[in-house]
Every structure is written in structure tokens, then in C-alpha cells.
């Protein structure tokens, strides 16, 4: 006999109300007919249970000022808990998060599988977790780990704390241009994720008497061989602190460089996709296309412009237009005519 049931096998009213309340708290909808069948009672009993939960919430609203209520959703034909501030993820949101994690390919396969299972265990019911796992099963099976070696994920938290505390860090790093590892002493200013990789942004601690660099340098976490947080601190005035949000909106492919304003003509099929790629862009109609102006950072913008082929013509600045034209000439010279 189920715990809390009486001689007839029905769950006691108090236990039934508590279970319904827990379902509401977990963000799940309660269908009255299904609940009646599950507990072996009639619809009026379930309605009284729901009313009991409503009365309890009304008392809590007065005592704690939390605006929560049980409402009937006509589309789903079920009752739901509605609060002034939603704290639970919906089934769609949970599925979306799993899809985003898989698309990021940010972790090795075994780590990704473990992360998804733990996430669903925390935020989803057993039934919802099983359904979501069914939806993503094929993607998990065919998931391909990136070629680079994994790095200790704990480094992300260590660097985040160092950013908050303005502490200097020491890293051993191998870049694409240099075969031998080298040391850097940095004041970390941010962590970003882009195109499969986590990046550390840091200002190089200058040697005695040297002038500090104006822009932070970019280091891929998977190319760091060793990382240590030092006791040394470098105080940065709040007004001068690095802002990762605007930086992420302006940089492409995490290539370093300087800030610049660009202008180009776009004749592609989807202006919306372009504006999503360049959040700072503004477009105006011009002939059979658009004139687009955007503020960007770094050299990665040239790579993106070239990826658009004949749909784009770079207009300004002159140095960027020249670099764009030179790359096109190189491609024409090295390409094979079919």
C-alpha cells in the first residue's frame, strides 16, 4: 500500500494536497482529470485540493508579499502556478538549454553527457527529464569532441574571482605563431565564449618603466598549460574597468586588434542575419542593397567580410578595403580554374 494511503488504497487528503502543491512549485501543470485518475478520487475532490492550495497561497501572499496564484490555462486545460517572478524553467526552456549546450561543443563528450544529466536532474521532473533525453539522444550519440585537449574547468572560476579581486595571474601559453610556450603576467579583465572556445582577456603587466597596452590581449583557455593566481593586486578604477558586453558585440572570431568603424555595401538575401552577426550595425537602403555601418574590434572582421563573397563590398576605412582587396587577389591567384 502506498505510503500515506488509507484502507481503501486512496492517498490521504493532506498528502494529496502536499503532492499537488509540490507539482505546482516544480512548475508543472496539473490536469484535474489526470490527477483524479492518479489518486483514485473524483473531480470534486481534486478541485477542493486545488482550492486548498489556493487558500494557502493567499495567506502566504499577505504574510510574505509574494504574488502567487493558481490559474487555469485554457490552452493546456490544466492548472498552473503563476508568480510575479518566474523561478522555474519550462519544458521548452530546458530543451533549449540542452540544445545550446550541445551546439556549443564546449566540453568533451563524457563531460557534456554528465553536465546534461546533472542539469536535468536539478531542474526537471523525472518524466520531463526522460522526454528531453529522448529528444536529444541522437545528438548526444553523434556528438564529436573538439580536437583541442581539455583544460581544467576550475580555471574559469579562478579567473572570474581574479577579475573581481583585481589579482594578477601567471600563465604558461602556446600561441599559433610561437612553437615554444611562454609566460605572461596578466591582469584578467574578462572571460568570453565564442565559436566553440573559452577565452581569457587580460591586460599584460608591463615591465618596469614600460607603457601599458591600451587593449586587452586574448588567450584561448585550451592553449594555457599552467595558470596561477598571485597575491599581487592591480587596482583598476571602476570607470576604467573592461566591459565584456560591448566588447563581445564588436569582435568577430575573437581576433585581437583595435577598434574601428567600418562601412560596406551588402547585397545578400538576409539583412536580419547580418544584423544578428554585427549587433552594432545600422543599415540604410541603397540601390539593390544596403549600406551598412558598424563599430567593430579586432582583425576578425576581415575574415567575416571575406566569408560573404560577392554579397559584400568594403567601402571604408581605406586600410580595411585594401586588405580586403589584397586577400581577394590572393585567392584569385592561388585558385584553380575549373
N, C-alpha and C positions, 0 to 999 in steps of 0.2 A: 504493500500500500504506500502511495506517495506521501512523503513527509508533509504533515500538516493537514492530511485528509481525515474525514470522519468515517463513520462506519459504512456509509454508502459509497465511499470512494471519491466523494467530491472534496475539492480543496476548501478549507475553511475560509469564510468571507474575509477575515483580516489578512490572511496570507495572500488571497487572491488580489485584494486591493493593493497590497505592497508590491506584488509582481507586476501589476498593471502600471503602478507608479514608476517602477524601475524601467519598464519599457518606454514610458514617456520620457524619462530622464535620459535614456540612451539615444533619443532622437528617432525612435521607431514609431510608425503609425499603428494604431490599434483598430482593427476591423471588428465591429461588435459581433457580427455573426460568427466569425472565425474564433473569437475569444469565447463565445458561448459554447461552441462545439469543443474547444480545447479543454474547458473546465467542466463541461457536462452540466451546465445550468442554462436557464432560459435567458432571452434577451433582456428582460426587465431586470434581472439580477446584475447583468453586466452594466446596464445603464445606471443602476444605483451605485455600482462600484466606481464608475467614471464620475458620477456626481460627488461621491465621497472624496475623490482626488481633487475635483474642482473646489470643493469647500476647503480642503486643506490648503490648497494653493492660495485661495482668497485670504485665509488667515496669515499665511506667510507673506503675502504682498503687503498687508497692513503692518506687520511687525518688522520686516526687513527691507521694504521698499522695492522689492524685485517684482517687476510686472510680468507675471507668468499666468497663462490660462490654457485650458483645454478647448480647442476649437474643432469643428467638424469640417473636413476638407471634402467638398462635394465631388471634386475631380477624382480623388483616390477612394472616396466612400469610406473614410476612416477618420478617427480622431487623432489629433496631434497636439503636442505641447508647443506653444508659441511663447517666446520670451522677448523682452525688449532687446536683448543682445544674444544672438545665437551662439552657442558654445559647442555644439556638436556638428560633426561633418555629416553631410547627406551621403547616400549611397553613390550618387553621381560624383560628388567631390572626392570621395575615397577612390573611386575608379580613376578619376582624372589624375590624382596624385600618383597612383601606381603607374599610369601610362607615362607621365612626365619623368618619373624616376627611371623607367626602362629606356625611354628615348635619350636620356642624358648619357647613358653608358658610363656613369661617373665612377662605378666601382667594379671590381672583379665579379664574376658570375656568382660564386659562392656567397660573397658578401652581399650582393644585390638580393639574392633569394632570401637570405637571413633578414635583411632590412625590410623587405616587403612583408614577410611573415610577422615580424615584430610590430610593424606599423598596423597591420590589420588586426592583430591581437589586441592592440591598445584601443583602437577607435571603432572597431566594428564588432557586431554580434557574431556568434558562431555561424549562423545562417548566412548573414551578409558576407562574411569573410570567405565562406565556401563558394558563394556565387561569384565574387570578384576574382578569386583564384582561378575559377573555371574560365572566366573571360580572358585572363592574361596568361593562361597556361602555355599557349603556343608561343607567345613572345618570350616567355621565360625559357622555354626549351631551346629556342633558336638564338638566345642572347649570346652575343660574341663579346668577350672581354677585349678591351683595347690592348694594343701591342706594348704600351709602356709598362714598366714594372709598377706595382702598387706602392704607395707611400703610407706611413702611419697616419691614420685619420685624426689621431690625437693632436697632430701638429696644427690642424685647423683651429682647435680650441686654444692651444698655447699661443698661437699668433694673435688670435682675437683678443685674448687677455693682454698680450703685449701691446696691442694697439690702444686698448683702453687705458693702460697704465703708462703709455709712452716709454716703454722699455726698449732698449737696444737688443737686437738679436744677431747671432753669428750663424751664417750658413756656409756650407760647402756645396758648390754648384757646378754643373757642367752645362755649358750652352751649346747651341748648334754650331757656333763658329769656332769654339775652342775645344780641342780634344781633351785637354787636361783639366781636372777640377780646380776651382779657385775658391778663395774665401772672400766673403763680403760681410761687413758690419753695417746693419741697416736699422733704420727706424721704420718699422712696419706701419703702413697707413691704411691698409685695406686688404680684403680678400674678395676675389671675384670668381665666378664660374662662367665659362664660355666655351662653346664648341668642344665639349667632352672633357675639358680640363679645369682644374682649380689653379688659380693664380695668386701669388703673393705680390702685392705692390709695396715697395719700400723706398725710402729716401736713403741714399748712400751716406754713411757718416764720413764727412770729409777728413782728409789728413790735416795735421796741424798747419794752419795758415792758408789752406785751400778754400776756395769759394764753394758753397753748397750748390748742388744742381737744382734747377727750377722745377723739373718734372720728376715724378717717381719712376723708378725702373720696375720692370715686370719680370717675375720669375715663376716658372711653372713648378708646382709642388713636386711633380714626379721626377724632376731633374735635380731636386735637392737631395744630397747624400747624407747630410747631417745638419741638425738645427738645434741651437741652444739659445735660451732666453737668458740674458745677462742681467746683473743687478743695476747696471748703468741705465740712467734715465735721461731723455732729451725732452725737455718741456717745449710744447708747441702751443702758442696762443690759440684759443678756441676759434677766432676769426680766420686763422691761417690753416686750420686743420683740413686735411684732404676730405673731399666729399665723393664717396664711391658712386652714388646715384647718377649725378650729372656726368661723371667720367664714363660710366658704362653706357650712357646714352650716346656718347660721342665717338667711342672707339670701335674699330672693326677688327675682328680676329686677334685681338689682344697684341697688336704690334705697337711698340713704343714710338715716340716721336713728339711732335709739337702740335699745338692747337692751330687750326686754320679754318677759314671759311671757304667753302667750295661752291662752284656753280657749274651746272651741266644741263644738257638737254636730254630729255627722256622720251623715247617713242615706243615704250614697251606696252604690253597688254594690261598690266595691273599696277596702277598707281598706288593702290592700297598696300600691296606687298612692299613697294619701295618705301612708303612712309612708315611701315612697321619696322623695316630694317634700319631706317635712319630716323629716329624719333625727333630729332631737331629740325628735320627738313620742312620746307614750305614750298609749295608748287603753284605755279600760275600757268594757265593755258597759253600755248604759243604755237600757232600753225597746226601741224598734225601731231603735236606732242605737248610736252610741258617743260618749262624752265624751272629747275629745282635748285634751291639754295639751302645749304646746311652747314652747321658748325660741327667739325669733326676733330678727332685727336689721333695722332699716330699715322704710320705709313700703311696700315692695313686697308685704308680706304681705296688705295690704288688697286689692290688685289680684287676688292669687291667690284670696282668700276670695270675692270677688265673682264670679270666673270659675266657681265651683262652683254658682252659682244657689241653688235651693231645697234643695239637699242639705246646706247648712250654715247654722247659726245661731250667730252670735258671742255669747259669754256674757261674756267678760272679756278685758282690762280695760274699764272703763266708757268711756274715751275711744275705744277702738277700736270698741266696739259702737255708739257714737253715730255715728262716721264711717261705719261700715258701713250703718247705717240711713239716714243722710242721702243716701248715694250711691244706695241703692235707691229712695228717694223721688224723687230727681232723674231716675232712669231712668223711673220710672212717669209723671212729669210731662211728660217730653220724648218718650216713646214714643208711637207711633200705634196705636190700637186697630183691629185688622183684623176 
